[in-house]
C-alpha cells in the first residue's frame, strides 16, 4: 500500500469539497421537503429520499474525520 502525504492545502481542498457535497445534500433534502409540502410527493417516498441523502452524509463524514486526523 502506498502512503500519500497530503499537504495542508490538499487537506483544505478535500474538506472544502466535502462541505460542498454536504451543502448539495442539504439542498436536495430541502427540495424533497418542499415537494412533499406542495403535495407533489407522498410521505413514504419523501422518507426514502431523505434516508438516501443521510446515507450520503454518513459516507462523507468518515472521510472528513480522517482528513482532520491527518492534519494533526
RAPETA-V702536 format. One record per helix or strand. SS is the DSSP state (helix for helix, strand for strand). FROM is the first residue (numbers start at 1). LEN is the number of residues. Records with the same first field share a line. If there is no record, write none. Layout:
SS: FROM-LEN, FROM-LEN
This chain:
helix: 8-30, 43-29
